[in-house]
Amino acid sequence: TGGKEKYPQQHGGVTAPPGKEQVNIAFPQMEQQQKLKHFFSLPNEIFLLGLAHGELAVYCYLKYLENRKTHQCWPSIKTIGQAVGMSENTVRKYIRRLEERELITTEPTEVITKSSGRRNGNLLFTLRP
């Protein structure tokens, strides 16, 4: 073919020659930090609890959002529903079930408005390790 040879392997947007893999040696620590930022782990036992698919989806989304040091997060019910493709009422149902199984705890939060009023905030979720 006329001109540049195309290689079948592509890694990270960089084309590598046949039989070779592209390796980023300039910033390996930065690459490792990027990888850790975009994953979360689940305890293997979670699959032995007989969770419904909705319970597992909600739990996984909370696990994805949690602060790894405090095990807490505070997404809105609406945000969780949009992320896992469920209605707000269905999300509430699965949150109650996860609480009953003692996999999570929830605490109400309060927001102070600009006019110094108070209103309910998002739930504070704590995932039990």
SULPE-V321419 format. One record per pair of residues at least 24 apart in sequence whose C-alpha atoms are under 7 Angstrom apart, sorted by sequence separation. I is the first residue (numbers start at 1). J is the second residue. If there is no record, write none. Layout:
BEGIN
i=I j=J
i=I j=J
END
This chain:
BEGIN
i=40 j=64
i=103 j=127
i=104 j=128
i=103 j=128
i=58 j=84
i=57 j=84
i=55 j=94
i=54 j=94
i=55 j=98
i=76 j=122
i=75 j=122
i=74 j=122
i=74 j=123
i=74 j=124
i=73 j=124
i=74 j=125
i=72 j=124
i=73 j=125
i=72 j=125
i=73 j=126
i=72 j=126
i=71 j=126
i=72 j=127
i=71 j=127
END
